[in-house]
């Protein structure tokens, strides 16, 4: 009996796949999607090579300028340098928020910069519509295509009068419904698998395979889960509908709301519920905190005098000239540390607001599986807010260490030098470059556990609902006239 049942399942699925293949509308739609995938491949490779080349050349230029300078260490800190957010193939696969958050961090003494130079600043028109990427096609167009396929799968049988014939031949509603689900789902999987094979090959030859391959696999699994959810949802719409026109309209309205309207509403709600202070206000707070002290009663001059007096007491001398080091280097670093403390103090409030917004968006994914799939894909592609924050923190830590090292070089070696203390390429050349450490896959999955639970929860709920529908008659009970 099991063998016979399996053979029946196989026959029904083969029949559905054959009908999809013979349907010119479906075939043309699949060809259009593949044309878009081809265009996205071309755009992805161009963007990746252009971005990688641009940042590599910029890194080499600034490294050369830095290593070959000859000047006072603190003057070198003022001269500074630039750090660039690394680019990889998955960033271009799913750009996420990278086009809007910037990719450049300025290293400079006395100033704590934020990340700047976003692509949206230079491509205003294209950013309004979004760049053509794999993520755009996989997350928006393919689900729409799948909804159209599944939402008319059962209504087509009703309209053609073949549903009653299938039931009269002894086929159960459960077998008919699930054959539709799996046939359409497999049809979409066959379309997207070559895309991921191409991406996997590109990742393997990119030099970052150790870090990126498992993440690409995670994105593929995310797509498979999301498409299964869409196939279930479309089949439920079809089971409740009596006409294909109404089913298509319902599916289109659902897609527009789930993929466009609701995410916009949620994003606006997050901005209004957890508003951010303006950059001007933040900069003023940092400057006032540095000048007057974080408590408002410890001004810059008073702090400096107290620091020098403590040094004189510690080394038991009467003047700064008697100290065993260059006092300028230590006072510069003392003020640098306080400015960094002021920046971090006020930035903590900004960071908390960002975290509240992200938490709100993450919870919103429970109501809209598209948001969960989008957030999980961005996290795996290293293009979400968490990775942006990690780059900023690592860049800031590198900046603080570099400025401190330069100031301490002046303090420890500039004491007995006649005239200005100058160091050359031998010193600057040995300073280490910035290396961005990509968060581990385990960290990303832990942060996006709400999205994972949301997708699996939606799938489980829709399976139960479809099972309930399948236990009833498709002809009489769930046809909406």
C-alpha positions in Angstrom: 0.0 0.0 0.0 2.8 2.4 0.9 4.5 1.7 -2.5 1.3 2.3 -4.3 0.7 5.5 -2.4 4.2 6.7 -3.1 3.7 5.9 -6.8 0.5 7.9 -6.8 2.3 10.9 -5.2 5.0 10.6 -7.8 2.6 10.5 -10.6 0.6 13.5 -9.4 3.8 15.6 -8.9 5.1 14.6 -12.3 1.8 15.6 -13.8 1.9 19.1 -12.2 5.5 19.6 -13.3 4.6 18.6 -16.8 1.7 21.0 -16.9 3.9 23.8 -15.6 6.4 23.0 -18.3 3.7 23.1 -21.0 2.2 26.3 -19.7 3.6 29.1 -21.9 2.9 31.8 -19.3 4.8 29.9 -16.6 7.6 29.1 -19.0 8.0 32.7 -20.2 7.9 33.9 -16.5 10.7 31.4 -15.7 12.7 32.6 -18.6 12.2 36.3 -17.5 13.4 35.4 -14.0 16.5 33.7 -15.5 17.2 36.8 -17.7 17.0 38.9 -14.5 19.4 36.4 -12.7 21.8 36.8 -15.6 21.6 40.6 -15.5 22.1 40.4 -11.7 25.1 38.1 -12.1 26.7 40.7 -14.4 25.9 43.6 -12.1 27.1 41.6 -9.0 30.4 40.7 -10.6 30.9 44.3 -11.9 30.1 45.8 -8.5 32.2 43.4 -6.6 35.3 43.8 -8.8 34.8 47.6 -8.9 34.4 47.9 -5.1 37.2 45.5 -4.3 39.6 47.2 -6.7 38.7 50.7 -5.5 39.2 49.8 -1.8 42.4 47.8 -2.5 43.9 50.7 -4.4 42.8 53.2 -1.7 44.2 51.0 1.1 47.5 50.7 -0.8 47.7 54.5 -1.4 47.0 55.4 2.2 49.4 52.7 3.5 52.1 54.1 1.3 51.5 57.6 2.4 51.5 56.5 6.0 54.6 54.3 5.8 56.7 56.9 4.0 56.0 60.0 6.1 58.6 61.7 8.2 57.1 63.8 11.0 56.3 64.3 14.6 54.2 61.3 15.9 51.4 63.6 17.0 51.4 65.4 13.7 51.1 62.0 12.1 48.0 61.4 14.2 46.5 64.6 12.9 47.4 63.5 9.3 45.6 60.3 10.1 44.4 57.7 7.6 41.2 56.0 6.3 39.8 52.6 7.0 37.5 50.9 4.5 34.8 48.3 5.3 35.9 45.1 3.4 33.7 43.9 0.6 33.0 40.3 -0.3 30.7 38.5 -2.7 27.9 38.0 -0.3 27.8 41.8 0.4 27.0 42.2 -3.3 24.7 39.2 -3.4 22.6 40.9 -0.7 23.7 44.6 -0.2 21.3 45.0 2.8 21.9 48.4 4.4 25.5 48.8 3.2 24.5 51.2 0.4 23.1 53.6 3.1 25.4 53.2 6.1 28.7 54.1 4.5 32.0 52.3 4.1 34.8 54.7 5.2 36.1 55.5 8.7 38.4 58.5 9.2 41.3 58.0 11.7 42.3 61.4 13.2 43.6 62.8 16.5 41.2 64.7 18.7 38.2 63.7 16.6 36.0 60.6 16.8 34.5 60.2 13.3 31.5 58.2 12.3 31.3 55.9 9.2 30.6 57.9 6.1 30.7 57.9 2.3 27.6 55.8 1.5 26.8 54.7 -2.0 23.4 56.4 -1.7 25.1 59.8 -1.4 26.4 59.4 -5.0 23.6 57.4 -6.6 20.5 59.1 -5.4 18.2 58.1 -8.3 19.2 54.4 -8.3 19.0 54.1 -4.6 15.4 55.2 -4.6 14.6 52.0 -6.6 17.3 49.8 -5.3 20.1 48.1 -7.3 19.4 44.9 -9.2 20.8 42.2 -6.9 20.2 38.5 -6.4 18.5 39.3 -3.1 16.0 41.5 -4.8 15.0 38.8 -7.2 15.1 36.0 -4.7 13.2 37.8 -2.0 10.6 39.7 -4.1 10.2 38.4 -7.6 10.5 34.7 -7.1 8.0 34.6 -4.2 5.6 36.6 -6.4 6.0 34.1 -9.2 5.5 31.2 -6.8 2.4 32.8 -5.3 0.9 33.1 -8.8 1.7 29.4 -9.5 0.3 28.0 -6.2 -2.7 30.4 -5.9 -4.2 29.1 -9.2 -3.1 25.4 -8.8 -6.4 24.2 -7.2 -8.7 26.8 -8.6 -7.6 25.7 -12.1 -8.8 22.2 -11.4 -12.1 23.6 -10.1 -12.6 25.7 -13.2 -11.7 23.0 -15.6 -14.0 20.5 -13.8 -11.1 18.1 -13.3 -11.1 18.3 -9.5 -14.3 16.3 -9.2 -12.9 13.7 -11.6 -9.7 13.3 -9.5 -11.8 12.9 -6.4 -14.0 10.4 -8.1 -11.0 8.3 -9.0 -10.3 7.8 -5.4 -7.7 10.5 -4.8 -8.1 12.3 -1.5 -8.1 16.0 -1.0 -4.9 15.7 1.0 -3.0 14.0 -1.9 -4.3 16.6 -4.4 -3.3 19.6 -2.3 0.1 18.3 -1.3 1.0 17.3 -4.8 0.3 20.9 -5.9 2.4 22.2 -3.0 5.4 20.0 -3.7 5.3 20.2 -7.5 5.3 24.0 -7.5 7.9 24.2 -4.7 10.2 21.8 -6.6 9.7 23.8 -9.8 11.0 26.9 -8.1 13.8 25.1 -6.4 15.0 23.8 -9.8 15.0 27.4 -11.0 17.1 28.8 -8.2 19.6 25.9 -7.6 21.8 26.8 -10.6 22.0 30.4 -9.2 23.4 29.1 -5.9 25.8 26.7 -7.7 27.2 29.7 -9.6 27.5 31.7 -6.4 29.1 28.8 -4.6 31.7 28.4 -7.3 32.4 32.2 -7.2 32.8 32.1 -3.4 35.2 29.1 -3.7 37.5 31.1 -6.0 37.1 34.4 -4.2 39.7 33.6 -1.5 37.1 34.0 1.3 35.6 30.5 1.0 36.4 29.6 4.7 34.2 32.4 6.0 31.6 32.7 3.3 30.7 29.2 2.1 28.8 28.3 5.3 27.0 31.7 5.2 26.0 31.1 1.5 24.6 27.7 2.5 22.6 29.5 5.3 21.2 31.9 2.7 20.2 29.0 0.5 18.4 27.3 3.4 16.7 30.6 4.2 15.4 30.8 0.7 14.2 27.2 0.7 12.3 27.8 4.0 10.7 31.0 2.7 9.7 29.5 -0.6 8.1 26.5 1.2 6.1 29.0 3.3 5.0 30.9 0.2 4.0 27.6 -1.5 1.9 26.7 1.5 0.3 30.2 1.6 -0.5 30.2 -2.1 -2.1 26.7 -1.9 -4.2 27.9 1.1 -5.4 30.9 -1.0 -6.2 28.6 -3.9 -8.1 26.1 -1.7 -10.3 28.9 -0.3 -10.9 30.5 -3.7 -13.4 29.4 -6.4 -11.9 31.4 -9.3 -8.4 31.9 -10.4 -8.9 35.6 -10.9 -9.9 36.1 -7.3 -7.1 33.9 -6.2 -4.5 35.9 -8.2 -5.8 39.2 -6.9 -5.7 37.9 -3.3 -2.2 36.6 -3.8 -1.0 39.9 -5.3 -2.6 42.0 -2.5 -1.0 39.7 0.1 2.4 40.0 -1.6 2.2 43.8 -1.8 1.2 44.1 1.8 3.7 41.5 3.1 6.7 42.6 1.0 6.2 46.4 0.6 3.5 48.0 2.7 4.0 46.3 6.1 7.8 46.6 6.1 7.4 50.4 5.4 4.9 50.8 8.2 7.1 48.9 10.6 10.2 50.9 9.7 8.3 54.2 10.1 6.9 53.0 13.4 10.4 52.0 14.7 11.7 55.5 13.8 8.9 57.3 15.5 8.9 55.0 18.6 12.7 55.2 19.1 13.8 58.5 17.6 17.5 59.3 17.2 19.1 62.6 18.2 20.4 64.6 15.3 24.1 64.5 14.4 24.4 68.2 15.3 23.0 67.7 18.8 25.2 64.7 19.3 28.4 66.5 18.2 27.5 69.4 20.5 27.0 67.1 23.5 30.4 65.4 22.9 32.1 68.8 22.6 30.4 70.2 25.7 31.1 67.0 27.6 34.8 67.3 26.7 35.1 71.0 27.4 33.1 71.2 30.7 33.3 67.6 31.9 30.7 64.9 31.8 29.2 66.2 35.0 29.4 69.8 33.8 31.7 70.8 36.7 35.1 69.5 35.5 36.4 71.9 32.8 39.2 71.0 30.4 41.8 73.3 32.0 41.1 72.0 35.6 41.4 68.4 34.5 44.7 69.1 32.8 46.2 70.8 35.8 45.0 68.1 38.1 46.5 65.4 35.9 49.9 67.2 35.8 49.9 67.8 39.6 49.2 64.0 40.1 52.2 63.2 37.8 54.5 65.5 39.8 53.4 64.0 43.1 53.8 60.4 41.7 57.4 61.0 40.5 58.2 63.4 43.4 59.5 66.3 41.3 58.7 70.0 41.3 58.5 70.8 37.6 57.4 69.1 34.4 60.9 69.5 33.0 62.1 67.1 35.7 59.8 64.3 34.7 61.5 61.3 33.0 59.3 61.7 29.8 57.9 64.3 27.5 54.8 65.7 29.2 53.3 66.8 25.9 52.8 63.2 24.8 51.0 62.1 28.1 48.8 65.2 28.3 47.8 64.7 24.7 46.8 61.1 25.4 45.0 62.1 28.6 42.9 64.5 26.7 42.4 62.0 23.9 41.2 59.4 26.5 38.7 61.9 28.0 37.3 62.9 24.6 36.9 59.2 23.7 35.1 58.7 27.0 32.8 61.6 26.3 32.1 60.3 22.8 31.3 56.8 24.1 29.2 58.2 26.9 26.8 60.0 24.6 27.1 57.5 21.8 25.8 54.8 24.2 22.4 56.5 24.1 22.4 56.5 20.3 23.5 52.9 20.2 20.7 51.9 22.6 18.2 53.6 20.3 19.5 51.7 17.3 19.4 48.5 19.3 15.8 49.2 20.3 14.9 49.8 16.7 16.5 46.6 15.6 14.8 44.6 18.3 11.5 46.1 17.3 12.1 45.1 13.6 13.2 41.7 14.7 10.0 41.1 16.7 8.0 42.5 13.7 9.2 39.5 11.7 6.9 37.3 13.8 4.0 39.0 12.1 5.6 39.2 8.6 7.8 36.3 7.5 9.3 38.5 4.7 10.9 40.7 7.3 12.4 37.6 9.0 13.7 36.2 5.8 15.2 39.5 4.8 16.9 40.1 8.1 18.3 36.5 8.2 19.6 36.9 4.6 21.3 40.3 5.5 22.8 38.9 8.6 24.3 36.0 6.7 25.5 38.3 3.9 27.4 40.6 6.4 25.2 43.5 5.3 22.9 44.2 8.3 23.2 46.7 11.1 25.0 44.3 13.5 27.9 43.9 11.1 27.9 47.6 10.4 28.2 48.2 14.2 30.9 45.6 14.5 33.0 47.3 11.8 32.6 50.7 13.5 33.6 49.3 16.9 36.7 47.5 15.5 37.7 50.6 13.5 37.2 52.8 16.6 39.3 50.4 18.7 42.1 50.4 16.1 41.9 54.2 15.9 42.2 54.6 19.7 45.2 52.2 19.9 47.0 53.9 17.0 46.6 57.4 18.4 47.7 56.2 21.8 50.8 54.5 20.4 51.8 57.7 18.5 51.3 59.8 21.6 53.2 57.4 23.8 56.0 57.3 21.2 56.3 61.1 21.6 56.1 60.8 25.4 58.7 58.1 25.8 61.2 59.1 23.2 60.8 62.9 22.8 62.2 64.0 26.1 65.8 64.9 25.4 65.5 65.7 21.7 66.7 69.1 20.5 64.1 70.8 18.4 61.1 68.8 17.2 61.0 65.1 17.7 60.7 63.4 14.2 60.3 59.8 13.3 60.5 58.3 9.8 59.4 55.4 7.6 61.2 52.9 9.8 58.8 53.6 12.6 55.6 54.2 10.6 56.2 51.2 8.4 56.1 48.8 11.3 52.7 49.9 12.5 50.1 47.2 11.9 47.2 47.6 9.4 43.6 47.4 10.3 42.1 43.9 10.0 38.4 43.6 10.2 37.3 40.3 12.0 34.0 39.0 10.6 31.6 37.8 13.3 31.2 34.0 13.4 28.3 32.2 11.9 27.2 31.1 15.4 27.0 34.7 16.5 24.9 35.7 13.5 22.5 32.8 14.0 22.2 33.6 17.7 21.3 37.2 16.9 18.8 36.2 14.3 17.2 33.4 16.3 13.8 35.3 16.3 13.9 35.3 12.5 14.6 31.5 12.4 11.8 30.8 14.9 9.5 33.0 13.0 10.0 31.2 9.6 9.8 27.8 11.1 6.7 28.8 13.2 4.9 30.1 10.2 5.7 27.0 8.2 4.4 24.7 11.0 1.3 26.8 11.4 0.5 26.8 7.6 1.1 23.0 7.4 -1.4 22.5 10.2 -3.9 24.8 8.4 -3.4 23.1 5.1 -3.8 19.7 6.7 -7.1 20.8 8.2 -8.2 22.1 4.8 -7.1 18.8 3.2 -9.2 16.9 5.7 -12.3 18.5 4.3 -13.9 18.4 0.8 -12.4 20.9 -1.6 -15.5 20.9 -3.7 -18.1 22.2 -1.2 -16.6 23.5 2.0 -13.9 26.0 1.2 -15.0 27.5 -2.1 -15.6 31.2 -1.9 -18.1 32.2 -4.5 
